[in-house]
Amino acid sequence: MKNQTVDLKHISMALSRLKKPDFYSIQYEQYITSPDIAARMVYEAFLDGFISGKSVVDLGCGNGILSVAAALLGAKSVSAYEIDDEMLRVAAENTGTYHVQLYQTDISEISGHFDTVIMNPPWGAYKTHADLPFIEKAGQVADHIYSIHNSITEEFLDKIYGKIGFVRKKILVSIDVPQIYSHHTKKSVAVSGIIYCVDAEKP
């Protein structure tokens, strides 16, 4: 357990050095996953045996933070998809020294098969159910899903993920959302988040 703790801290520290964008699009509900949360989720997938030596896909990769974590933890391949030009540019800078393939496309156009999905999809605050296309696509293209959501939608998410497969575990986390949009009135707000760990097929 001691070695695991050291490894987790190392991943978190590496992620904290990644570049962040200068602009965030409210249309896509963009915000950067914190290094601690990103490291914890991907490390959880690693401990479960679904990162090292596996094909990993990052849906809506943002600045590439989850993709870098997967690469650092020994993924066989990492495919990262993002639609936004600026985020893709930043992701290219951050993933340049890692084995990550970047693609610019809408979530609906993604195909293929992967071992594991990692993602922090839109939460649906700006556009209701904006997370649904990501969840549905995750169930289509991968065997295992690790995803971050707002915990207030837990009951709804249980039903959606239950249709896709088996919710193996859920991890509650506190997510610090910084003041990045004009309607934000506080420097930062702590939001209750939940990490879903899902097997895409019923046991």
Order of alpha helices (4+ residues) and beta strands (2+ residues): alpha-alpha-beta-alpha-beta-alpha-beta-beta-alpha-beta-alpha-beta-beta
